[in-house]
Amino acid sequence: MENYLNLTATQARTALQKKEISATELTQAYIAAAEATKSLNNYVCMTADKALEMAANSDKRIADGSAGSLEGLPIGVKDLFCTAGVETTACSAILKGFVPAYESTVTSQLWRDGAVMLGKLNCDEFAMGSANETSVFGPAVNPWSANGEVDLAAGGSSGGSASSVAAGSALMATGTDTGGSIRQPAAFCGVVGMKPTYGRCSRWGIVAFASSLDQAGPFTRDVADSALMFASMAGHDAKDSTSADAVLPDLQTALQASVKGMKIGIPKEYVMDGMDEAITALWQQGQEWLVEAGAELVPISLPHTRYALPTYYIIAPAEASSNLARYDGVRYGARVEAGQSLDDMYEATRAAGFGDEVQRRIMIGTYALSAGYYDAYYLKAQQVRRLIKNDFDEAFDKVDAILTPATPSAAFPLGVKQDDPITMYLNDVFTVPANLAGIPGISVPAGFSQTGLPLGLQVLSGAFREDTLYKVAACLEKQAGFTGQPPRHALAAG
């Protein structure tokens, strides 16, 4: 048997079923890999004992023929998902010490299907960021950073998830995507990151950022693994009022299907001044790959795309302002005793517990919701959001899927954009529209920058058409033949 860390989830599942390896052996290999890549700061909490206990139970189920679809596969969990008995902080000082008594719906479904929890993964504080630099635990590092040179951003907010899968310290990982927080770090780290249709995966038990935008999704090494993990994460949940009771399409058939005859939209608005030449070239190459596979390219227009970022940065902070009001030092998390009144304690706790970026977004959101400004900002942003969604609806009347770049650049050095919030926010320019429209999107690693860093292509499809999404993504993956192991992979450690 080859090194366990080289196996995709699909390959590992086959090896486990054939009893060529055990879940315990596979889990031990990943625990060792997490230790070997500790300098990447991916994990904020390892649960090795729990993982080995879960793996032992998986071995028993495999032996008695009752294995689930993810039986024995080691998974990392973004520290935004509540995990029963395991500290969940959203990488914020204000939630340090919070140990939930309950499990998020998404993770409970993963454990139901036999997955093994390796630990909690680093992310931006309350998922607010594009470089994983706002985490109270410090940034996750991109494994494509060469040792001894400048550390690169793993992307955000799910930086630890993308980095761990790329580095070989997690076979798969959960993430959340509010404005690109799965797809952007996946592109930066050279892995597959998928954001489902809004409502496809339950938000219950996930620490909220912006409730009308947040959606859970998988990080994996290839497209087939993504479909496997997504099928376990998805499903209707009565505990989430926004959960959709929609039948999941046949993803396995979609992975094998041809794109011949499909119409692929190419939006003119995604051509940006100053975009990395390598990304423009890769986008063109992606179009050629799809044509070679029998698809037809259709020029389309998404005219309100240019308003997507300002719209997002009104709606998301407004919802964050409301959601984060619950963190006041009274019921759980950190408390700073100060002054003589309850208001003094609130103020001191929130000032000490929230980082700069979270405070910035709370203030922006509170302003947008305040009397006299609600109609001018929040209500207007919701109206523009409808126009953005209408653009996509009209486009999907003409095309089956849309192809765009995933990011406007390759991974950048840590620290270079943190002092300029606007520059940082622009990282989400290609991903935010899908969240506002509620449609699914996937980033597939497809090439390299001029400096040898991974680049991703993004596929978008109509709501609840994840089968179409995976069909096109599988074609791109096959055509691209993306290979390459980051210099700071667990197999290269030591």
N, C-alpha and C positions, 0 to 999 in steps of 0.2 A: 504493500500500500504506500502510495506517495505521501509526502508530508500533508498532514491533515489540513493545514492552513491554506493549501492550494485548492482545496475542494470548494466548488460552489455549493450552495444550499441544496440544490437539486441532486448533485453528485453525492453529497454527504448523506442525504436521505436514502438514496439507493444503497450506499455502502452500509448504512445502519440496518436497513431492511434485510440485506444479504448477510448480516452479522460479520462483515469484514472488519468493522470497527465497532466499538461500543460507545454509547452516549457519554459514559464516564471518561473514556480516553479522549474523546473529542473535546469535552468540556475542560479537562485538565490542560489540553493543548492551548485552548483559548485563554485560560487563566494565566498560563505561563507567558503567552503572547502579550497580554495586557501588562504584565510585569516588565517584560522586555522593552515595551514601548512607552513606559511610564513618563518619559520626558515630553511626550506629546500632550500630556495633561488632558486626555480624553475622558477618563473616568473620574467622577467626583466621589463615588462610593462603590467599592467592589463588594459583591455578595458571594464570595467564593464558596463558603460553606453551604449556603442555600442552593447555589448552582449545582454543587456535587450531589446534594440530596435530591434535587429535581432530576438530575441525570440518572441517578440510581433507580428512581421510579420509572424513568423512561425506558431504561434497560429491561425492567420487569414487564412493562407493557409490550415492548417489542417481542420479548420472549413468549408472552402468552397470546400474541396476535391481536392486541387491542390498541395498537399504536395510532396516534392522531396524525394529521397531515404535516405537522411540524415536529414530530416526535424526536427529542434528543438534540435539536438544533439550538446552539447557543446564541442568544440575542442580547444586545445592549439596549437599554431603555433611556430615552431622553429624560432629563430630570424635571420634566414638566408633567409627567404621568404619575398620578398617585399610585403608590405601591404599598400594599398592606404590610405593616411592620418594618418598612424600610424608609429611612429619612427621605423626604421629598422637599426640596428647597426652591425650585425654579431658579436655582443659582443666585439667590438673593439673600442678603444678610437678614432681611425681615422674616424669613421663613426657616432660618437655621433652628434645628431641633424639632421641626414638625414631622411627626411620624404618623401617617394616616392609618386609620383603623379599617380602611376599605381599599379596594383595588379598582382602578379605572376599567371601564368596560373593554377598551381595546386590549389592554394587557391581560385582563382576565380571559379574553378569547384566545390570546396567544398561548397562555398557560393551559387552557382547556385543550388546545390542539397539540400539546406536548412540548412546546418550546421551553428552553432553559434560560433563566435570567442570570446574566453575568454581573450586572451592576447598573448603576445610574450614570448617564453620560452628560458631559458638560454642554452648556448652551448659554446664549446671551441671557442676562437677567430678565425674567418674565418674557423671554423670547423677543426682546426688543433690541435688535441689532443685526448687522450684516457681516460681522467678522468674529463673533464670539468673544469680543473684547470687553463686554460689559458684565461678564460673569464675576461674581464675588470670588470665585476660585481661580481667577486668571484665565487667559485665553487658551482654548484648544489650539494645537499647532497642526498645520497641514503636513502630512508625511512626505509630500513632494519637496519639502524644504531639505536642502542638502545639509548634512551634519557639519557644524562649524561655520555655517554661513547664516545669512539673515533668515529668521523664521518667517514663514508665510502664513497668512490667514487661512483657516480652514473654511471660512465662510460662516454665515449665520442666518438664523439663530441656531440651527441644529449642527453647529460645527463639530462637537464631539461625536455625534452620530456618523457624519460623513467621514471624519478622520479615522474613527475606529474601524469602519468597514474597509477603508482604503489601506489602513496599516496592518490589517490582519488580526486585530485584537477583538473583533466581533464578526461573526459570520453574517449577521444582519442586524439592523437597528431600527428602532422607531424614531420618528421625527414629527414635527408639526410645521405647517406651512400657513402663515397668515398673509404674507406678501411675497413669498419666494424662499422661505426658510428651509425648505427641503431641496428645491431645485437648484438654487444658487450654490450652496455648499457641496452638493453632489457634483456639479460642474467643476468647481474648484479642486475637488479631490479625486476626480476621475472615477466616480461610481454612478450607479443608477439611482435617481431620486424621483419619487412619484407622488404628486398631490392629487388625491381623488376628487370627485365631484363633491361640492359642499353638501353635507348631510349623509354621505355614504358611510363614513366611520363616526361612531358616537363620540361626542365631546365630553361625555360624563366622566368625571374623575380626572380630567386634564385641567391643569391650572389655566384659567382663562386670561387671554390677552385682549383680543377683539372678537367678540362672540359671533358676529355675522361673517367673519372671515376665516377664523381658525379651522384647520382641518388636519387630522392625523394622516400619516402615510409612511411607507417603508423606504429604507435605504438598503440596497443590495449590491452585489457585484455584477449581476447581469439581469437582463429583462425577464427571463424565465423565473428567476428567484423572486423578482419584484411581484410578479403575478401570483406566485405561491403565497407569499407573505400577505399581500393585500387581500387575498380571498379569505384569510383568517381574521384580519383586522376589521373587515367590512361587515355590515349587517344592521338591521333595524334595532333600535334600543328605545324602549318605552320611557326610560329615565331621561332621555334627551329629546326635548320638544322639537328640535330642528332635525332630528334623525329621519331619514327618508326610508319609507317602507317600499323599496324597489328591488326587484329581482336582480341578482348579480349575473351578468352575461357569462357565456362560456369562454373563459380566458384561455384555457389550454388549446382550444380549437383556434382561437384568434392568433396565438403565437405561431401556429403552423401555417396560417393562411397567407395567400399571396396578396400583394397590394395592387396587382394588375387591375386596371380599370378604375382605381380610386382617384378622386380629385383632391389634390393637395393645394391649399391656399397659401400664397406667398404675400404677406401684407407689406405694402410699400412704406407704411409708417414705421417699420422696424429697421429701416435704413437710417443710421444715425451718423451725424458728423463726428469725426474724431474716434470712431470705433476702431478697435484693434484690427489691422489688416488681416491677421491670421483668422479672426472670427468671421470677417466678411467672406474670406476665401473658403472657410469651412462650411458656411451657410450655402454658398454656391455649390460646393462639392456635395453637400447633403441633397440638394435639389437634383443634381445629376444622378446620384445614386438611386433616388426614387424613380426618376424617369427610366433608368436602365432596368429597374424592376417592374416596369409597366405602368407606373402611375402617371397621371396627367397633372401638370402644374397649371394653376389658375391664379392670375394676379387678382388680389382682393384689396379692399380698403377698410381699415378700422379707424375712421376719422377722429373718434373721440379718445384714441389711445394717448394723445399728447396731454390729456387732462388726467390721466390715470394716477400719476404720482401725487399731484396736489390733492386729488380727491381722496386717495388712500391716506395721506398724512393729515387729513381732517377726521375721517371716519374712524380709523384705527386708534388714534390717541383719545378721541371722544369716548369710545367704548372702553378703552383701557382706564380712563379716568373714573368711569363708573364701576368697572370690575375691581379695580384696586382699592376702592374706598373701604373694602372689608378688612384690609390689613391695617389695624389700628392699635395693636398691642393688647387687646382686651381678651380675646378668646383663645388665640394660639399664636405661635411664633414669638419673635423678640418683643420685649417691652422695655422702654427707657423711662424710668421714673424721674419726673422733672416738674418743677413749679408746684403750684398749689391746687391746680384745677385739672379736670379731665381733659380739657382742651390742650393744656400744657403737655400732658402726657402723650396725647395724639400727635401733636406737633413734633415733639422730641423723638418719638418712636419712628415716625415716618421720615423725618429728616436724617436720622441715623441709619434706618433700615433700607431705604431706597437709594440706589446709585444715581449718578448724574443724568444718564440717559432716560431712566425711568421717571425721574422727577421732571425732566424736560417734557416728556410726552404727557404726563399727567397734567402739567400746567397748560400745555397746548390744548389738550382735550377739554379741560375744565373751562377754558376761555371760550372754545367753540360751542360749548353747551350753555354758556351763561346767558342770562336775560339780556335781550337786545342784540345778541350775536347768533343765537340759535338758527334763525331763519337765514341769515346772511352766510353762515358757514356750514353747519351740519346739515340742515335741510337742503341747501343748494348742492352740497356734495352728494347727498343721496339721489338727487334728481340727475346729476351728471352720471352717477353710477348706473342708473337705469339706461341712460343713453349708451354707455359703454357695453352693457349687456345686450342692448338691442343691436349694436354693431355686430357682435358675435353671433347672435341669433340669425341675422340676415346673412352673414358669411356662411354659416352652416346649412343654410338653405341651398347654397351653391357648391359647397365643398364638403368632403368627409372629414378632413383634418387640416391643421395649419402647422407649418414648419417655420420656426424662428430660431435665432441664437438663444442660448440659455442665459448668458451674461454678457455685459459689454466689454469685459476684460478677463484675463486669466487671474489667478490668485495673486494678491498684492502683499507686500511685506506688512507684518503686524505693526500697528502704530502710525502708519503714514496717513490714514484718513480719519483717525478718531477725533482729531481736533476740529474737523469740519463736517458737521452733521449733514449738510446738503450733499457734499461729495459722497458721503457714505450712503445716503438715501438713494442716490442715483444708481447704486448697484442693483436695485430691484426694478429697474425700468422695464425689463422684458418679462418679468414674472408677475408683477402686481395686477395687470389687467385680468388675468385668469381668476384671481381671488375675488376681484370685484364682480366678475360675471358668474362666479360659482362653478366654473367648468374645470375638468381635470387637465392636468399637464404632467409631462414627464421629461426629465433631462437625461440624455443618453451620452456617455463619453464617446467622442467621435474623432478626436484629433488632438494636436498639440500646438502650443504657441511657438513663436520663434525662439523662445528660451527653454523649450522642452517641457512646459507645464500643460496639464490636461485642459481641454476645452469641451463643452457640451453643446449638443443641439437639443432644442425644446420642441416637443410635439404637443399640440393642443387638440382636443376633440370636443364634441357637443356633450352637454350634461348627461351623465349616466351612460356614456358610450366609451367606457374604459376598454371594451373589446377592440374598438377602432384604434384607440390610443396604443394598446399593446401590439396590435398588428403592424402599425407603422414603425413603432419603436424597435420591434424585433427585426424588421427589414433593415433599418439604419444600422443596428448593432452588427448584423451579419455583413453588411456592405463595408462598414468602417473597419471591422476587424481590430478594434482597439486592444492593444496589448501594452504591457509595460508595468513594472512594479516600482512603486515609489522607493526612493533611497532609504527611507526610514520605515520599512516594512518589518514586521516581527521576524520574518525569516532571515533578514539581513542584520538583525540586532546582535550585539555582542561580538 
